[in-house]
Amino acid sequence: MKTYRRQIREKILQALYTIEIRETDIDSAAGWLLTQEILDDANAMKFFNLLLKSIKENREEIDRYIAKHTFNWDMSRIAIIDKNILRMALAEILYCEDIPPKVSINEAIEIAKKFTSTDKSSKFVNGILDAIFNELKAEGKVHKNGRGLIDHSTAKVQKPEIES
């Protein structure tokens, strides 16, 4: 049976939540969440390990982006679920070259709806990720390859003006 990336993202979110509330490392927190279905799917394990490693190794950088765009909110005041959804999506945007940024953002929004911490979580996640992505794109820090991953066009198609 095929394992879907949404399932992997949800497992990673659960692992990130676990390390926030218990004294454990991320590998231990993630290990017990792996189902046999995920363990048997080589592509699922590759994605799981890549995303988990990216979050673990780059958490400080990811958190700086979040802190910069949450303005007057201290990181400790952001709901644990929302903060970890943001971390996961940013890790995908920054370090998973085969995933279009809009897919990462949309997945984060959907997961925020499912694991909602507040009635505005999905809007909060969307706003923060959109702002960070726009900054990263403007600075040339998002490096995606392949069809449909980033729109590199600089010229916008304009509608011709209609004369009266």
C-alpha positions as CSV (number, residue, x, y, z in Angstrom):
1,M,0.0,0.0,0.0
2,K,1.3,3.5,-0.9
3,T,2.1,5.8,2.0
4,Y,1.1,9.4,1.3
5,R,3.2,12.4,2.3
6,R,0.4,13.9,4.3
7,Q,0.6,10.8,6.6
8,I,4.3,11.4,7.0
9,R,3.8,15.1,7.8
10,E,1.3,14.2,10.4
11,K,3.6,11.7,12.0
12,I,6.4,14.3,12.1
13,L,4.1,16.9,13.6
14,Q,3.3,14.4,16.3
15,A,7.0,13.8,16.9
16,L,7.7,17.5,17.1
17,Y,4.8,18.0,19.5
18,T,6.1,15.1,21.7
19,I,9.6,16.7,22.1
20,E,7.9,20.0,23.1
21,I,6.0,18.4,26.0
22,R,8.5,15.7,27.1
23,E,12.2,15.5,27.6
24,T,13.2,13.3,24.6
25,D,15.1,13.6,21.4
26,I,13.5,14.0,18.0
27,D,14.6,10.5,16.8
28,S,13.1,8.8,19.8
29,A,9.9,10.8,19.5
30,A,9.6,9.9,15.8
31,G,10.6,6.3,16.1
32,W,7.5,5.0,17.9
33,L,5.2,6.8,15.4
34,L,6.4,4.9,12.4
35,T,3.9,2.3,11.2
36,Q,4.8,-0.9,9.4
37,E,3.2,0.7,6.3
38,I,5.7,3.6,6.4
39,L,8.6,1.4,7.3
40,D,7.9,-0.9,4.3
41,D,7.7,2.1,1.8
42,A,11.2,3.2,0.8
43,N,10.0,6.5,-0.6
44,A,8.0,7.2,2.5
45,M,11.1,6.6,4.7
46,K,13.2,8.7,2.4
47,F,10.8,11.6,2.7
48,F,10.3,11.0,6.5
49,N,14.1,11.0,7.1
50,L,14.8,14.0,4.9
51,L,12.1,16.2,6.4
52,L,13.0,15.1,10.0
53,K,16.7,15.7,9.4
54,S,16.1,19.1,7.8
55,I,14.0,20.2,10.8
56,K,16.5,18.9,13.3
57,E,19.6,20.3,11.7
58,N,18.1,23.7,10.8
59,R,15.7,24.4,13.6
60,E,17.5,27.6,14.7
61,E,17.4,29.1,11.2
62,I,13.8,28.0,10.7
63,D,12.8,29.6,14.1
64,R,14.5,32.8,13.2
65,Y,12.3,33.1,10.1
66,I,9.2,32.4,12.2
67,A,10.2,34.9,14.9
68,K,10.9,37.6,12.3
69,H,7.5,37.2,10.8
70,T,5.4,36.8,14.0
71,F,6.4,40.4,15.0
72,N,5.3,41.0,18.6
73,W,4.9,37.3,19.4
74,D,7.6,35.5,21.4
75,M,8.1,32.0,20.1
76,S,7.0,30.6,23.4
77,R,3.6,32.3,23.0
78,I,2.8,30.6,19.7
79,A,0.7,27.5,20.0
80,I,2.9,24.3,20.0
81,I,1.0,22.8,17.1
82,D,1.1,26.0,15.0
83,K,4.8,26.5,15.6
84,N,5.6,23.0,14.6
85,I,3.5,23.1,11.5
86,L,5.4,26.3,10.5
87,R,8.7,24.5,11.2
88,M,7.8,21.6,9.1
89,A,6.5,23.6,6.1
90,L,9.6,25.9,6.2
91,A,11.9,22.9,6.2
92,E,10.1,21.6,3.1
93,I,10.3,25.0,1.4
94,L,14.0,25.4,2.2
95,Y,15.4,21.9,2.0
96,C,13.1,19.6,-0.1
97,E,13.9,20.6,-3.6
98,D,11.2,18.4,-5.2
99,I,8.2,19.9,-3.4
100,P,6.7,23.0,-4.8
101,P,6.4,25.8,-2.1
102,K,2.7,26.2,-2.7
103,V,2.2,22.5,-2.0
104,S,4.1,22.8,1.3
105,I,2.0,25.8,2.3
106,N,-1.3,24.1,1.3
107,E,-0.4,21.0,3.2
108,A,0.5,23.0,6.3
109,I,-2.9,24.8,6.1
110,E,-4.8,21.5,5.8
111,I,-2.9,20.0,8.7
112,A,-3.5,23.1,10.8
113,K,-7.2,22.6,10.1
114,K,-7.1,19.0,11.2
115,F,-4.9,19.5,14.3
116,T,-6.3,23.0,15.1
117,S,-5.1,24.6,18.3
118,T,-7.3,27.7,17.8
119,D,-10.1,28.6,15.4
120,K,-7.7,30.8,13.5
121,S,-4.7,28.4,13.2
122,S,-5.0,27.7,9.5
123,K,-5.2,31.5,8.7
124,F,-2.3,32.2,11.0
125,V,-0.2,29.4,9.4
126,N,-1.1,30.6,5.9
127,G,-0.2,34.3,6.7
128,I,3.1,33.5,8.3
129,L,4.2,31.0,5.6
130,D,3.1,33.3,2.8
131,A,5.1,36.2,4.2
132,I,8.2,34.1,4.8
133,F,8.0,32.5,1.3
134,N,7.7,35.9,-0.4
135,E,10.8,37.1,1.5
136,L,12.7,33.9,0.7
137,K,11.7,34.2,-3.0
138,A,12.7,37.9,-3.2
139,E,16.1,37.1,-1.6
140,G,16.7,34.1,-3.9
141,K,17.0,31.7,-1.0
142,V,14.5,29.1,-2.4
143,H,16.1,26.7,-4.8
144,K,13.7,24.4,-6.4
145,N,14.3,22.5,-9.6
146,G,11.8,20.9,-12.0
147,R,8.6,21.6,-13.7
148,G,6.0,23.6,-11.7
149,L,8.2,24.2,-8.7
150,I,8.9,28.0,-9.1
151,D,7.6,30.5,-11.5
152,H,10.8,32.1,-12.8
153,S,9.0,34.5,-15.2
154,T,9.6,38.1,-14.6
155,A,7.2,39.6,-17.0
156,K,3.5,39.4,-16.2
157,V,0.9,39.1,-19.0
158,Q,-1.2,42.2,-19.0
159,K,-4.6,42.5,-20.4
160,P,-4.9,45.0,-23.3
161,E,-6.7,48.1,-22.4
162,I,-10.0,48.6,-24.2
163,E,-10.4,51.9,-25.8
164,S,-13.8,53.6,-25.4
